[in-house]
């Protein structure tokens, strides 16, 4: 028996971006490819991702919902949260906000000014169609927070989420911090996911994004930062001193050419590091057992005296450490009296078939050999949702049938228009970044050498 796993960063995609036609690429161009994803049923997609996560032993997920116009946002969110409720899954839910630099790391109008006329107008129309004002964002947050957070029967906790420092203004960050204090809510933000995001900080403020957030007084124990790949030694010290959490996403960072976060250095300095799949796991699923395994292997630095992530540390990243950014650290993440009954029963016999040396630690066994198929029973808040390896809240096959039926229809015109727009924009985006990423770097890990 182990505590229910906590996925500390996720975007709620049941049918993955790859399945929708977005091939893994550098983050900055990959994000644009997502503009052309076809519309989908939020309820069905949430059911599917919840079922996948629950079947692999995940009982809580930190779900970061994409910003859409206010006219449809609350209805979309209601369908998402209905999906989690029907699946029985616990979620720390947020809607992210992006208000600037939405195409490249430059003012939208400055970038648009260098585009051909027709392409510029197409981009303006697209951005206007997905626009959300700051006032609308905070209004939606307050409505959701009032409805869901703090209810004894609710498995939903509502968080705030400025998407990243390059995508929001300093004023928005400060308003978010004030709203979080007023509402007793946690904050979830993406941070230095890519080398270019770090460089944006150096070009804009003359120091790193982490230093900028620290100067603003933004970081704190209620703040969790997804990715955090390109941290300097000074950045790591700041994260430790402020008590902020890093949500590590090893699969996603490999797939989107972002690098490897310096987890060993963070843990050595006392940073709380959690684990998440970012809806972009290595096998294009949401198997948190495999994500733990990848994290444990990825941070094994060469050399007898070099640090590595052991199995117990990897498990903690997906349980107690991951509970903290949800705001439920006193209720989930460990099996103790007074906490929610979120737990997973594993089939150890199947995991050790046909033999396992009796001296092998059971957590090592999980990290070396465990699979989603070894999950026998899952309980969330005392309710059994998986029995004998089968999700029992509803018919998974019927959910899949409905999704297949939906995606069998022709791609709608708006998605086709967005794909055409992205195709036209991509050369200009690549041209914008041609002089970026040239600064000298000093890796935290030494995995090979050119001399």
N, C-alpha and C positions, 0 to 999 in steps of 0.2 A: 504494500500500500504506500502511495506517495501523495503529497499535496497536489491538488489540481494545478496544472501548468498555467502560467500567465504569459500571453503573447503581448509584449510591451510596445509593439508598433505595427499597425496594420491599417489597410485602406479598404477593407471590406469586399475585395474582389473574389467572388466565387469562381466565375469564369475568368481566367487570368488575362493579363494584358497581352501575353504571347498568343493565347488562344484567340484574342481579338485582333491579331495582326500586327502587334507592336514587337518587333524584333529587338532584343537587348542591344543597347548601344551606349555611348557616352550619355550621362544623365541629361545634359542640356539639350540634346537633340531627341533623346528618347521621350522626354516630357512632351515635346511638341507632337510626336507621333500619336500620343494618347488623345490629342484633340479629335482625332478621327474615329475614335471608338464608337461603335453603334450604341444607341440608347438601349437601356435594359430595364427590366422590372426590379426595382430596389428590394422588394419583399423577397422575391425568388433568389436573387443573388445573395442576400443576407442569409436566408435559410441555408443555401448551399455552402457558403463559407463557414457558417456556424457549425453545420454538421461535420464538415471536413476537420475543423479544428477540434471539436469535441471528440471525434473518433480517434484522434491522436493524443488525447489526454489533456487538452487545453480547456479550462473551465472559465477563464476570463480573458477577454481580448481588449486591447486599447485601440479603438476604432476611430480613425481620423478621416472624416467625411469630406468629400470635395465640395468646395464652394460653388454655389449656383445662385441665380437671381432670387431675390426675396420672394417673388411671386410664386415660386414653386418649391422653395427650400424646405419650409416647414412640413409640407405634404410629403416630400421625399424622405425627410428624417422620420416622420411618423411611420412610414412603411418599413424603413430600416429597423427601427426599434420594435415594431411589431414582429419582424422576422426574428430578432434576437429573443423576444419574449416567447414566441411559439416554439423556438428551438430549446428554450430553457437556459440559454447562455448568459453569463454575466458580462457586461461591457462597460468600460470607461470610455464614454463617447465624446467626441469633439467634432466641430466643423472648423476646417482651417480657413484662414482669411489671407488672400493675396490682393494687394492694392496697388502695386507698382512693379516695374521691371518684369513684366509678365512674359516677355518673349526672349530677351537676353538680359544680362545684368547691366542695363542702361535704361534711362527713362523711356517709356513706351513711345512717346511722340518724337523723341530724338531719333530713335531707331526707325520709326515709320517714315521720317522725313527723307531717309536715304533709299527708300524703296520706290520702284516704278509705280506710277499712278494707280493702275487697276489693282495691283497687289496691296498697295497701301490702303485703299478704300475697303478691300475685302477684309484686311486685318482689323481695321477700325470697327467694321460691322461685327466681326466675330467677338472682339473684346467687349464691345458694348452689350452684346447678347448674354454675356456671362458675368456682367458687372454686379457687384454688391457693395453698398455703401457701408462705412464704418458704423453709422447709427443703426442700419438694418442688421448688421452682424450682432451687435450687442443686444439689440432687441430680441433676436432669435435666441441668443444664449440665455438671457434672463427668463424667457418663456419656458425653455427646455429645463433649465435648472430648477425653476419653481415647480414644474410638473413632476420631475423624476427624482431629483437628488434628495436624499434624506428620508424618503418614504420607506417604512419598515419592510414592505412587500416588494420593493423595487430592486431589480438586479441591474439598474442603470445608474451610473454616476456621470455627471456632465462636467466636462473640462472646457477650458478656453484654449485656442490654438492660433496664435500668429504663425503663419506658415514658415517663415524664415526671415532672418534680418534683412536680406536683400529684397524681400517681397513686401515688406511693410515699413511704415515710417516710424521714427523714434516716438512720435506722439502716440501712435497706435500701441506700441510696446508699453509705454507708460500707462495708458488707459487700461490695457489688459492687466497690468500688475495691480492697479487700483481696483478693478472689478473683481479680480481674484481674491483680494483681501476682504472686500465688502461681502462677497458671496461665499467665502471660505471654500474656494474652488482651486483645483490644481491647474497648471498650465503645461501644454505640450507643444514643442516647437522643433522643427528641423534645424540642424546646425552643422555648418562646414561638412556637408555630405561629400562635396567634390572639391578638387584642388582649385577650380575656378571660383567657388564660393569663398574660399579663404582669400584668394587674390582680390576678389571684390572688396573685402574689408581693407586690405592693404592699400588698394588704389583709392578708396573712398575716404577712409578715416586715418590712414597711416599706421594702423595697427589691426590686429586680428578681430574677427567678429566676436569672439569670446571676450576679449578685452573691452570691446565696445559695449557689449551687454553688461559687463561688470561696471563700467563707468556710469551707465544709466541706472544702476541699482536693480537690474531686472532679475538676475539670477538668485536662486534661493532654494530651500528644501522642497518647495511646492512646484518647482520647475523641472521638467524632464526634457532632454535634448536628444532627438533621434539622430542616429548616425555618428556624428562627432568624430569623423575620420581624421581630419587634418588639424589636429590639436598640437600646439607647441608645448614644451615643458611648462612654460608659464601659464598656458591655458589650462593644463591639467591641474596645476596648483590652484588656480582660481576655481575650477569645478569642485575640487576637494574642500576649499575654504568656504564656499557658499552653500555646500550641501546639495547642489543640483545633481540630478540623475542623468546618466548617459544610457540611452536605449540602443544597444548594439545590434546591427543587422548584417551579419557576415555574408549571407547568401546574396542579398540585394547589392551590397557593396562590391562583390565580385562580379555579379552579372552586369552591373551598370558602370563598370570601369572606374570605380571610385577609390579603390584601394582597401587597405586593412586598418581598422581602427586600433590604436595602441592600447589594447585592453590590459595587458600586463602592467604597463606603466601606470594606468589609471588605478588599477586595484592596489598596486604598491603604495600609491599616495592616498588611498582611502576613499576614492570616488565610488559611489554606488552605481554599479553597472548592471543593467537589465538586458534581456534578450527579446528580440522580436523578428518576425519573418518579413515584414513590410509588404505582404502579399506577393513577394517575389522570391520564394524559397528556391533552393538549388534544384529540386525535382519538380518545380512549378506546382507545388502543393503547399500545405501549411502544416507539415509534420514537425512539431516542435522538438520531438526527440532527435530527429535528424539535425535540426538546427543546433541543438546542444552539442551533438557529436562534431559538427563542422567547427563550431567555436572552440571546442576542446582541442581539435587537431590543428586548427589554423594558427593558434597562438603558442605552438611548441617551437620555440626559437632554437636554432642549431647550437650545439655545444653542451657539454656535461653540466656546466655551471650556469646555464641560461634559464630564465624562468619559463614556465609553461602553465597552462590552465588545466588543473586536474579535474577529474570527474565530479567531485563534490562541489567544486567552485562553479562548474558549468551548470549543474543542477540548481544551485542557488541563484544563478543569473536568471533562470526561468521560473523561480518560485518566490522566495522571500525578497530578493532584490527587485524583481519585477512587480511585486505587490505595491511597493512604495509609490511609484508615479501614478498609480490608479487612485490614490487617496484612501485605499482600503488596507493599508499595511497592518492594521490591528485586527483585520477580519479574515484575510486570505494569505496564502503563501507558505503557511506552516500548518501542521496538524497539532492543535493545542486546544484545551478546554476553553469555551467561550468564543471560539472562532466559527465562521461559517463551515458547514460540512461540505467542502469542495474537495473531493478526493478521487484518486484513480487506483483501481486494482489491476495489477499487471499479471500476466500469465508467465511466471518465472520458469515453469517447466518447459514451455515452448521456447522461451528465450535461451535456455541452456541445453536444449536437445543437441546431440545425444549425451553430452558429458560436460561438466564444468568442475574444475579443480576446486575443492572446498575452501581453499585459501583465498579465492578471488572475492573481492568486495562486491556486494550486490549493486552498488551505484556504478562501479566500473563495468559490471555486466550490462547494466542498462545503457551506458554510454557507448560501449563497444558493439553490442548486439541488438539493442532494443529497436523495435519498429512500431509503427502505428498498429500493425496487426497483432501486437502483443497486448494491446489494451483490452482488458476483459470487461471491466465495469467502470462507469464514470458517474459520480454523484455531484450535483450542484445544489447547494443549500439544502442538503438532505434528500433531494429528489433524484432518483436513479434515471439517467437519460440514456445510458448505454448499458446493455446487459448481454453477456456472452458475445461481446465484440460487435453488437448490432445496435444502432441508434433506434430507440423505441418510441420517441415522442411523435413521430410521424413516418410516413412511407418515403424513404429517401428516393426510391426508384420513381415515384410519382413526381417528386420535385425535379429530378433530372429530366423526366419526360416533358414536363412543362417548359423547362429551360430549352431543351432541344427544339421543341415546337416553336418557341419564340424566335430562336436564332435561325430557324429554317426560312424565315421570311426574308424578302429582299432588303438590302441595306437602304436606310432612308436617305433622302436627298441631303439633309443637313450634314450627316456624317460624310457623305461623298464630297460635299463642298469643303468641309474641313480638311479632308485628306488632300484635296487639290491645293488648298491654301498652304498646308504644311509642305507639300512638294515644292511649291514655289518659294517658300520662305527658307528652306533648308540651306541653299547655297549662301544666302545672305547671313544666316546665323553662323555658318562655318567660317565665313569671311570675318565676321565680327571677332571671333575668338582666335584668329590665326596668330596673334601676338601674345596670347595668354598662355600661362602654364610653362613659361620659360625660366622662371626663377630657380635658383639653386635650392635643392632640398637635402635634408639630412634625416633619413628614415630612422624611426625608433627601432625597427627590426632589421637584422642583416641576414637576408635569406639567400643571397648569392653575391658574387663579386666579379667585376669586369677586369680585375687585375690579379 
